[in-house]
């Protein structure tokens, strides 16, 4: 006979719940449920639990291993969590000079300062650094976010970089073998010299890892100074039809078809 669960009820304010309840059919870890509801990624949810920001029926939780069938009674920063919507995905043309973050202690503008009004609560898939522009995918679903970001899924990111300096097509082709820079290993990059004007050139690059500042670091390693960097595609999703700061929703059927192709 499965173990009996204790019925949840009111508890004194501030009491902390640290032990997960026994699993029953249909239950999942709270971190996964909150990610699915678009609150944050699983990793960020775990951090929020560690900060005491998530509670269940008034009990402040201390473990992401808590098992629940739904989010009834769960609050984040004292506010009830809304029921998860169907997964949605948006294409956004991120402008330069904006952070891929909810807020910046230094006061720099973020994507949320620039996104059009009327959108649902969205979280970014991966990041683009402050001066990088181009395609940023946004979703209401933390699990979809995580799936698209994981290196093992092999989603290809495409970029165009304008750089100053001299480089040969042969040097760029060598990047297909990967390169180690200051102890960091960057995987295979498919790079092509698109065109050259004097000592300025445009380079097209495709990669599946997306490490922090990967394109800039690799081109600097080749002696190039990047003056403009644009992400043009993430998997099958592109900038087509988008102007700077425009947003367009991806059809649910296209999202589903793409997810079925992932590793």
C-alpha positions in Angstrom: 0.0 0.0 0.0 1.4 3.4 -0.9 2.3 5.7 2.0 -0.4 8.1 3.1 0.0 11.8 2.5 -0.7 14.4 5.1 -3.3 16.8 4.0 -1.9 20.3 3.6 -3.3 23.0 5.8 -2.5 26.4 7.3 0.8 26.6 9.2 2.4 29.4 11.2 3.9 32.1 9.0 7.6 31.6 8.3 7.7 27.9 9.0 9.9 26.2 6.5 9.2 22.9 4.7 12.3 21.0 3.8 11.3 17.4 3.1 9.8 16.2 -0.2 6.5 14.3 0.0 6.3 10.7 -1.3 5.7 10.5 -5.1 2.2 9.7 -6.4 1.1 9.2 -10.0 1.2 12.5 -12.0 3.5 14.3 -9.5 6.5 16.2 -10.6 9.3 18.2 -8.9 8.2 21.7 -8.1 11.2 23.1 -10.1 9.9 21.4 -13.2 6.3 22.6 -12.7 7.4 26.2 -12.1 9.7 26.1 -15.2 6.8 24.7 -17.2 4.6 27.6 -16.0 7.2 30.1 -17.2 8.3 31.4 -13.8 12.0 30.7 -14.5 14.3 28.0 -15.7 14.7 25.0 -13.4 18.2 26.2 -12.3 16.8 29.6 -11.5 13.8 28.1 -9.6 16.3 26.1 -7.5 18.1 29.3 -6.7 14.9 31.1 -5.8 14.0 28.2 -3.4 17.4 28.6 -1.8 16.6 32.3 -1.3 13.3 31.4 0.4 11.1 33.1 -2.2 8.8 30.1 -2.9 6.2 28.8 -0.5 3.5 26.1 -0.5 0.4 26.8 1.6 2.4 29.4 3.5 5.4 27.1 4.2 8.7 28.5 2.8 10.2 25.6 0.8 13.9 24.7 1.1 14.2 21.9 -1.4 13.5 21.7 -5.2 12.7 18.0 -4.7 9.2 18.8 -3.4 6.7 16.7 -5.4 3.4 18.1 -6.5 0.6 17.3 -9.0 -0.1 20.9 -9.6 0.8 24.4 -8.5 -2.3 25.0 -6.3 -1.2 26.8 -3.1 2.3 27.7 -4.5 3.4 31.3 -4.3 6.5 33.1 -5.6 7.4 36.3 -3.7 4.1 36.0 -2.0 2.1 35.9 -5.3 0.1 32.9 -6.5 1.5 31.2 -9.6 -0.8 31.4 -12.6 -1.9 28.2 -14.3 0.5 27.2 -17.1 -0.5 28.1 -20.6 0.2 26.1 -23.7 3.8 26.5 -24.8 4.4 29.6 -26.9 7.5 30.8 -28.8 8.2 34.3 -30.1 10.9 35.7 -32.4 12.4 39.0 -31.2 14.9 41.2 -33.0 17.0 42.3 -30.0 18.6 45.7 -30.5 22.2 46.6 -29.6 22.9 48.1 -26.2 20.3 46.0 -24.3 20.8 43.3 -21.7 19.2 39.9 -21.9 18.1 40.1 -18.3 15.1 41.2 -16.3 17.0 44.0 -14.6 20.5 45.4 -14.3 21.9 46.8 -11.0 24.0 49.2 -13.1 20.9 50.7 -14.7 21.6 49.6 -18.2 18.5 49.0 -20.4 17.3 45.4 -20.7 15.2 43.7 -23.3 12.2 44.1 -21.0 12.5 47.8 -21.3 12.3 47.6 -25.0 9.7 44.8 -25.7 6.4 45.9 -27.0 3.5 46.1 -24.5 0.8 43.4 -24.4 3.0 40.3 -24.5 2.5 37.4 -22.0 5.2 36.8 -19.4 8.2 35.6 -21.4 11.7 34.3 -20.7 14.6 34.3 -23.1 16.1 31.2 -24.7 19.8 31.7 -24.1 21.4 35.1 -24.2 22.9 37.7 -26.5 25.5 40.0 -25.0 24.9 43.7 -24.5 26.2 44.9 -27.9 25.0 41.8 -30.0 21.8 42.3 -31.9 19.5 39.9 -33.8 17.3 36.9 -33.2 16.4 36.2 -29.6 13.8 33.5 -29.0 11.3 34.2 -26.1 9.0 31.6 -24.5 6.5 31.2 -21.7 7.6 27.7 -21.1 10.7 26.9 -19.0 11.0 23.4 -20.3 11.0 24.5 -23.9 13.7 27.1 -23.0 15.8 24.4 -21.4 15.4 22.0 -24.3 16.4 24.6 -26.9 19.5 25.7 -24.8 21.0 22.3 -24.0 24.2 21.6 -26.1 23.1 18.0 -26.5 20.1 19.0 -28.6 22.5 20.4 -31.2 20.4 23.5 -32.2 22.5 25.5 -34.7 22.9 29.2 -34.2 23.8 31.4 -37.2 25.6 34.8 -37.0 26.9 37.5 -39.3 29.9 39.4 -38.0 31.5 42.6 -39.3 35.1 42.7 -38.3 38.2 44.7 -38.9 41.5 42.9 -39.8 42.9 40.3 -42.1 41.7 36.7 -42.2 41.7 34.1 -44.9 39.1 31.6 -45.8 41.5 28.8 -44.9 41.9 30.2 -41.4 38.1 30.3 -41.0 37.7 26.7 -42.4 40.1 25.5 -39.7 37.5 26.4 -37.1 35.5 23.4 -38.1 37.9 21.4 -36.0 37.2 23.6 -32.9 39.7 25.7 -31.0 40.9 26.1 -27.5 41.4 29.7 -26.3 42.8 30.4 -22.8 41.8 27.0 -21.6 38.2 27.2 -23.0 37.4 24.6 -25.7 35.0 25.9 -28.4 33.5 23.2 -30.6 33.1 23.0 -34.4 32.3 26.3 -36.1 31.3 26.5 -39.8 32.7 29.9 -40.9 32.8 31.6 -44.3 34.2 34.9 -45.6 31.1 36.5 -47.1 32.7 39.7 -48.5 35.6 42.1 -47.9 35.9 45.9 -48.3 39.4 47.1 -47.6 40.3 45.7 -44.2 36.7 45.3 -43.1 34.9 42.0 -43.8 31.6 40.2 -43.2 31.8 36.6 -41.9 29.0 34.1 -41.6 29.3 31.6 -38.8 27.2 28.6 -37.6 27.7 26.8 -34.3 25.8 24.6 -31.9 27.3 25.4 -28.5 26.6 29.1 -27.9 29.2 29.6 -25.1 29.4 33.1 -23.6 30.9 35.5 -26.1 31.9 32.6 -28.3 31.9 34.4 -31.7 33.7 37.5 -30.4 36.3 35.4 -28.6 37.0 33.2 -31.6 37.3 36.1 -34.0 39.6 38.0 -31.6 41.8 34.9 -31.4 42.1 35.2 -35.2 43.2 38.8 -34.8 39.9 40.4 -35.8 38.0 43.2 -34.1 34.3 42.8 -34.2 32.4 46.0 -34.8 28.9 44.5 -35.4 27.5 41.1 -34.5 24.0 39.9 -35.6 22.4 36.5 -34.8 20.4 35.7 -37.9 18.9 32.3 -36.9 18.3 29.8 -34.1 17.5 26.4 -35.5 14.9 26.9 -38.2 13.8 30.3 -36.8 15.2 33.4 -38.5 15.0 37.2 -38.5 13.0 37.1 -41.7 10.3 39.8 -41.7 11.5 41.4 -38.4 12.8 44.9 -38.0 14.8 46.0 -34.9 12.7 45.5 -31.8 9.9 43.7 -33.7 8.3 40.5 -32.2 6.4 37.8 -34.0 4.9 34.6 -32.6 5.9 31.2 -34.1 2.9 29.0 -35.0 2.3 26.3 -32.5 2.4 23.7 -35.2 5.9 24.8 -36.2 7.1 24.7 -32.6 5.8 21.2 -32.2 7.3 20.0 -35.5 10.7 21.4 -34.5 10.6 19.8 -31.0 10.1 16.4 -32.7 13.3 16.8 -34.6 15.5 17.5 -31.5 17.9 14.9 -30.2 
